[in-house]
Amino acid sequence: MSRTNSGFHLNKADGKFLGVCAGIADYIGVEAIWVRVALVVLTLLGWGTAIPIYFIIAFVAPKAPARGYGAIDYDGMDDERYLDRMSRHRDRKTRVRADLSDMDRRLSEMERSYGRNSHLSSEIDRLS
């Protein structure tokens, strides 16, 4: 991971919650998991200001520069991270497609059931 010269900003594309840890990771040039682990350790060790500081940074820090809808800058990524990112997008796309197919199947079943049951059809028509 390379350090960006554009200054610190929230990274919601790689972030899990508000993009603070991912933004810090991008800025200092480490993997975001290590920043997240550090936040959890600081919180568990009783350093009670870690969580409020997180939310203050999320509120005050600038958002990532806009690069267009859904655009991701792959120029600065190494190959392994790029392939991991593409794999996650493919998995998400497959999961969404499966969910939509399942919803379509259930809607078709409901429509068939509605059409076969004349009592239900008349009841629904009367309510409309």
C-alpha positions in Angstrom: 0.0 0.0 0.0 1.4 3.4 -0.9 1.0 6.6 0.9 -1.1 9.2 -0.9 0.0 12.8 -1.3 -3.5 14.2 -1.3 -3.6 14.4 2.6 -5.9 12.6 5.0 -9.5 11.9 4.0 -12.1 9.4 4.9 -12.1 6.2 2.8 -15.6 4.9 2.7 -14.9 2.7 -0.3 -12.6 0.5 1.8 -14.1 1.4 5.2 -16.3 -0.9 7.3 -18.2 1.8 9.2 -17.4 5.4 8.6 -14.1 5.1 6.7 -11.9 6.5 9.4 -9.6 3.5 10.0 -9.3 3.0 6.2 -8.5 6.6 5.7 -5.8 6.6 8.4 -4.4 3.4 6.9 -4.3 5.0 3.4 -2.6 8.1 4.8 0.1 6.2 6.8 0.6 3.4 4.3 -0.5 0.3 6.2 -3.3 -2.2 5.9 -6.6 -1.0 7.4 -6.9 -4.1 9.5 -3.9 -3.0 11.6 -5.5 0.4 12.3 -8.7 -1.3 13.3 -6.9 -3.7 15.6 -5.1 -0.7 17.2 -8.5 1.0 17.8 -9.9 -2.1 19.4 -6.8 -2.6 21.6 -6.9 1.0 22.7 -10.6 0.7 23.5 -10.1 -2.5 25.5 -7.2 -1.2 27.4 -9.4 1.4 28.9 -8.3 4.4 26.8 -11.9 5.6 26.8 -11.4 8.5 24.4 -10.6 6.2 21.4 -14.3 5.9 20.4 -15.2 9.6 20.8 -12.0 10.6 18.8 -13.1 8.1 16.1 -16.5 9.9 15.7 -14.9 13.4 15.9 -12.6 12.4 13.1 -15.5 11.0 11.1 -17.4 14.2 11.5 -14.5 16.6 10.9 -12.3 14.8 8.3 -12.8 15.6 4.6 -14.5 13.0 2.4 -12.5 11.2 -0.3 -12.3 13.2 -3.5 -15.1 12.3 -5.9 -14.0 10.3 -8.9 -17.4 9.5 -10.4 -20.1 7.2 -9.3 -18.7 3.9 -8.2 -15.2 4.7 -9.6 -12.3 3.2 -7.8 -8.7 4.3 -8.3 -6.8 1.1 -9.0 -3.6 2.9 -10.1 -2.1 3.0 -6.6 -3.1 -0.6 -5.7 -0.7 -3.5 -5.9 -1.9 -6.5 -7.9 -2.9 -8.6 -4.9 -5.1 -5.9 -3.4 -6.6 -5.2 -6.9 -7.5 -8.9 -7.4 -8.9 -9.1 -3.9 -11.0 -6.0 -4.6 -12.3 -7.4 -7.9 -13.1 -10.8 -6.2 -15.2 -9.0 -3.5 -17.1 -7.1 -6.2 -17.7 -10.4 -8.2 -18.9 -12.2 -5.0 -21.2 -9.3 -4.1 -22.6 -9.2 -7.7 -23.2 -13.0 -7.6 -24.9 -12.7 -4.2 -27.1 -9.8 -5.3 -28.0 -11.7 -8.5 -29.0 -14.8 -6.4 -31.1 -12.7 -4.0 -32.9 -11.0 -6.9 -33.6 -14.3 -8.6 -35.0 -15.7 -5.3 -37.2 -12.7 -4.9 -38.4 -13.0 -8.5 -39.2 -16.6 -8.0 -41.2 -15.9 -4.8 -43.1 -13.1 -6.5 -44.0 -15.4 -9.4 -45.3 -18.0 -6.9 -47.4 -15.3 -5.2 -48.8 -14.2 -8.5 -49.7 -17.7 -9.4 -51.3 -18.3 -6.0 -53.3 -15.1 -6.3 -54.5 -16.0 -9.8 -55.6 -19.5 -8.8 -57.4 -18.6 -5.6 -60.6 -16.8 -6.7 -61.7 -16.1 -3.2 -58.4 -14.5 -2.4 -58.5 -12.5 -5.7 -62.0 -11.1 -4.9 -61.0 -10.3 -1.3 -57.9 -8.3 -2.5 -59.9 -6.6 -5.3 -62.5 -5.6 -2.7 -59.8 -4.0 -0.4 -58.3 -1.9 -3.3 
